[in-house]
Amino acid sequence: MGLSDNLKGVILAVASSAFIGSSFILKKKGLKRGGASGIRAGVGGYTYLLEPLWWAGMITSKFITRNNLLFSKHISPKSHSLLN
């Protein structure tokens, strides 16, 4: 007796929202640190590229976005028939 598709979908949505939110916070903290130590990104600075927090946020964001599609496809393959 497994979880229903609806419950799996809700769990996936909540988990991905938490990870996407945390990656946004990491990127924002990296941008703030980069702006404090050099020219802000909003005015053409690139110091945020040297911030590990910004990179951690970007990598987390890309990983979650890519895997979100894979996880949802695994949970409900019928809804992703266009991707095959």
C-alpha positions as CSV (number, residue, x, y, z in Angstrom):
1,M,0.0,0.0,0.0
2,G,1.8,3.1,-1.3
3,L,1.1,6.8,-1.2
4,S,-1.5,8.2,-3.5
5,D,-0.4,10.3,-6.5
6,N,-2.0,13.3,-4.9
7,L,-0.1,12.9,-1.7
8,K,3.1,12.4,-3.6
9,G,2.4,15.5,-5.6
10,V,1.9,17.6,-2.5
11,I,5.1,16.2,-0.9
12,L,7.0,17.1,-4.0
13,A,5.5,20.6,-4.2
14,V,6.3,21.4,-0.6
15,A,9.8,19.9,-0.7
16,S,10.7,21.7,-4.0
17,S,9.3,25.0,-2.6
18,A,11.5,24.7,0.5
19,F,14.6,24.0,-1.6
20,I,13.9,26.7,-4.2
21,G,13.3,29.2,-1.3
22,S,16.5,28.3,0.4
23,S,18.5,28.6,-2.9
24,F,16.9,32.1,-3.4
25,I,18.1,33.1,0.1
26,L,21.6,31.8,-0.5
27,K,21.8,33.7,-3.8
28,K,20.5,36.9,-2.2
29,K,23.0,36.6,0.7
30,G,25.8,36.1,-1.8
31,L,24.7,39.2,-3.7
32,K,24.6,41.3,-0.6
33,R,28.1,40.1,0.5
34,G,29.4,40.8,-3.0
35,G,27.9,44.3,-2.9
36,A,29.4,45.0,0.5
37,S,32.9,44.1,-0.7
38,G,32.8,45.7,-4.2
39,I,30.6,47.2,-6.8
40,R,26.9,46.1,-6.5
41,A,25.5,43.8,-9.3
42,G,22.7,46.3,-9.9
43,V,25.2,48.9,-11.2
44,G,27.4,46.5,-13.2
45,G,29.6,44.8,-10.6
46,Y,30.6,41.2,-10.8
47,T,32.0,40.6,-7.3
48,Y,29.1,38.3,-6.5
49,L,30.7,35.8,-8.8
50,L,33.5,35.4,-6.2
51,E,31.0,34.6,-3.4
52,P,30.6,30.9,-2.5
53,L,27.1,31.6,-1.1
54,W,25.9,32.8,-4.5
55,W,27.4,29.8,-6.2
56,A,25.8,27.4,-3.7
57,G,22.4,29.1,-4.4
58,M,22.8,28.9,-8.1
59,I,23.9,25.2,-8.1
60,T,21.1,24.3,-5.7
61,S,18.6,26.2,-7.8
62,K,19.6,24.5,-11.0
63,F,19.8,21.1,-9.4
64,I,16.3,21.4,-7.9
65,T,14.8,22.8,-11.1
66,R,16.3,20.0,-13.2
67,N,15.4,17.2,-10.8
68,N,11.9,18.5,-10.1
69,L,10.9,17.6,-13.6
70,L,12.5,14.1,-13.2
71,F,10.9,13.5,-9.9
72,S,7.5,14.6,-11.1
73,K,7.8,12.4,-14.2
74,H,8.7,9.4,-12.0
75,I,5.6,10.1,-9.8
76,S,3.1,10.5,-12.6
77,P,4.4,9.4,-16.0
78,K,1.0,9.8,-17.7
79,S,1.1,13.6,-17.2
80,H,4.4,13.9,-19.0
81,S,3.6,12.0,-22.1
82,L,4.6,15.0,-24.2
83,L,8.2,14.7,-22.9
84,N,8.8,11.2,-24.2
